[in-house]
Amino acid sequence: MDGACVVIGYLRLTQFYRESACEHKIRKPEMRQALIQEAEARCFPYSVEMPTDQAYRFTPLPGDGRRRGLHDFALVPEDERQRRPLVRVEFKEGPLSARRDEAGRPTDVPALSKDLRKLLLEESTDGRAVLHVLQAANGKTLSALLQRYEVALRTAQATLAREYLEEAVNRATWFSVLFLIVRHRGRIGGNRPALWRAAIDTARPPGKRCLTAEEITSF
């Protein structure tokens, strides 16, 4: 990755965050392509848009209809007879909008909580992850986004407890959120890519699951 113009293998980015500075966008399609290239280079079997085992109701409208969801990406066993994936992955992009109550307090982040519900409930052999890309961010941006994750986690847990029972939540494997900041603003040698990680402790009770992010690499 280059701090000014980003390339992913032979894939060339054509959409811009800021064209005058040659700042390209990395979106969900590019993230998926990057993981595909990495999986193939390492000879890891993988799947894209993998159906969930459980059925969900994502609309807030009244009704009983449910449908199976899709995972953006998954690492799967070499033996095709083993249906359980090794790692389930969801992709997110940008700051994400929060739903608020009359007092202005955030009550949900719908675009995020629906994916967290899938990752919390569905079984995997090794772990689960969200890969979240931010085109540009500083410390305040990341802190605000972590707060939205806390809100979405509470909502996802409450929904699962109501619909599937709390005991159904998968606690056996690791659950990480990876934040790819394409341009980390406000730092020495800024506008360079950085990767941050936050772990979700599924063993802690709902509402007590505090996320803190740490930088694991910079480019």
HELIX and SHEET records of a PDB file:
HELIX    1   1 GLU A   19  ALA A   21  5                                   3    
HELIX    2   2 LYS A   28  ALA A   41  1                                  14    
HELIX    3   3 PRO A  110  LEU A  121  1                                  12    
HELIX    4   4 GLY A  139  TYR A  164  1                                  26    
HELIX    5   5 GLU A  166  ALA A  168  5                                   3    
SHEET    1   A 2 VAL A   7  ILE A   8  0                                        
SHEET    2   A 2 LEU A  11  ARG A  12 -1                                        
SHEET    1   B 2 PHE A  16  ARG A  18  0                                        
SHEET    2   B 2 GLU A  23  HIS A  24 -1                                        
SHEET    1   C 7 TYR A  46  TYR A  56  0                                        
SHEET    2   C 7 ARG A  67  LEU A  75 -1                                        
SHEET    3   C 7 VAL A  87  GLU A  93 -1                                        
SHEET    4   C 7 GLY A 127  LEU A 134  1                                        
SHEET    5   C 7 TRP A 174  HIS A 184  1                                        
SHEET    6   C 7 ARG A 192  ALA A 199 -1                                        
SHEET    7   C 7 ALA A 213  SER A 218 -1                                        
SHEET    1   D 2 ARG A  99  ARG A 100  0                                        
SHEET    2   D 2 PRO A 106  ASP A 108 -1                                        
END                                                                             
